Amino acid sequence: MTWLIIAVAVATAVLVAVLAVVFTLSATRRARPGLGPRPPAGAAPGPAGAVLPPPRPGAVDGTWNAMVAGGGLFGAMGGTINATFGSLDVTRGVLTFTRDGAGGPDWSVSCTQLRVRQLGLLVAKGDIELNGPMGTVRCTVSRERVNRFTQNGFKDLREQGYAREFVHAVLSHGARHG
């Protein structure tokens, strides 16, 4: 009976140590370089090859990882089952979504045609909603890789800040709030 108590104590200690390491690494993970806001670039082609005007004063370009929620019940609940993963890029007033592994963008739209809002002020997550010519798109944005199979509370808190950065970038290029 004594050996069982010792075995349970050792197993508990190992589990606590593993969880402590996982939580510590989750909390201290930093964003990948090259993602997030950046100053506007020079002249750039817009949708259908049109040359875009100079950037607005104070405009912010950037690239964020994204998980676009799918339709149906799982999409409404924010699940990853039928979600599409990729990146959202704001460059010179144009928002582009490109799926992971795709050769080109799925859609591209001028920021002036968009309405954007950050969802869930009481929820610590980077959820946003975009409305425009591409329809209504609900997504999670992050400068880090978006989790596909697990949840991470520390990362959710950071993603709320990334969502604010993204909303600011889109608004700075002429999108409307709401």
N, C-alpha and C positions, 0 to 999 in steps of 0.2 A: 504494500500500500504506500510506503514511503517513496518508492521509486516513481509511482504515478504522480504524486504531489510534486516531486522534483522535475519530472518531465513536463508537467503542465506549467510550472514556473519558468522553466527554460524556454518553452515554446512561446509563452506570453511575452517574455523579455525580448525574444527575437522579433516577434510581431511588432512590438512597440518600437524597437530600433528601426525596423524597415519602414514603418509608417512615418517616423520622425524624419528619416532621410528623404522620403518621397515628398513630404510636405515642405521641407526646407528647400529642396531643388525646385519645386513648383513655385514657391514664393519668390525665389531669387532669379528666375529665368528672365532673360532680357529679350527684347524684340530683335528680329533679324535686321541687319543693316540693309538699307535700300528700300525699306518699306516705311510708310508714314508720310507726313507732309514734307514738301520740298518747295523751294522757290520756283515760280513759273519759268519754263524754258523759253527759247526763242520761238520764231515762227514755226507753226506745226500744222500739218494737214488735219482737217476736221472730217466730219461724216461725208462720205461720197467724194472725198478728195478736195473739198472746199478749203481754202486757206482761211484760217481764223484770224480775227482782229487781235491787236496787242492785248495782253492780259489786263484786267482791271487792277487799279491800285489796291494793294493789300491782298490780292488773290493768292491762293495757296494750291499748288499741285500736290499730288501724292498717289501712292499705291497702297492698297490694303488687301490682305487675304479676306476671303468672303465665303460664307455658307449661305446659299440662297435656299430658303425654305420651299419645300415642295407643296403641292396642293393637298387637299383633303384634311382629315383629322390630324394626322401626324404633323403635317406642315403647320397647321393652326396651333398645335401644342409646342412647336419649336423643336420637334424631333429631327434626327439626322437620317431617318430611314430612307426617305425619298428626296433628300436635299441634294443640291448641286454645289460642288466646291470649286472655287476658282479665285480670281482676283478682280477687284474694282480699281480702276485707274482714272484719276481726274487729271487731265492735261489740257491746258489752254481752253478751259470752258467746256470740255467734252468729257462725259462719264462713259467709260467702256467696261463691260464685263466680259472676261475671258475664262472659260472653264479650264480646270487643270488638264494639261496634256493636249489642249486644242491648238490648232495651227493659227487661228485668228480669233477675233472677238465674236461673241455670240450676239451682242448688240452694242450700239454706240448711240448716245443721245446728247444733245446740247443741254448743259446745266440749266439754261434759261427756260427749258420746257419741263423742268422737274419740280415736284413738291417733295420735301424730305422732312421726316420727323424721327426723333429718337423715341423708341418705345420703352415702357416700363421704367419710369423714374424711380420706383421703389424696388425694382428688380436689378440686381447687380449683374448685368449682362450687356453686351454690345449690340443689342437689337435695334435695327432701324427699318423704316418703311419708305420706299421710294414710289412715287406715282408719276407716270409720264407716258410717252408714246409706246413704251415697251410693256405697259400695263402696270399693275400693282406688284411690287417686288418687296417681299419681307426677307431681311437677311441679317446675319451677324457679321460684323467686321472686326478685324484684328490685325495688328502688325506682326503677331505671332501666328504659327500654324493653328488653324481652327481645329479643335478636338473633334474627332469623328466617332469615337466609341465610348469615351468616358467623360465625366464631368470634373471640373476643377474650379472650386470656389475662388481661389486666389486669382486664377486667370480670368474668371468672370468679372472680378473687380477691375482688373487692368483693362479688359475689353470695353468697359463702360467709358473709360477715358479715350480709348481709340475711336469709339463711336462718336464722341464729342468732336474729336479732331476731324473725322470724316465729314460730319454734318457741317462743321465750320468751313471746310474746304469747298464743299458743294455750294453752300450759301455764298461764299466769297466770289463764286463764278456766276451768280445770278439766279440760283434756284430759290424757290419760295419755301417758307417754313410752314409746316402743317400738313 
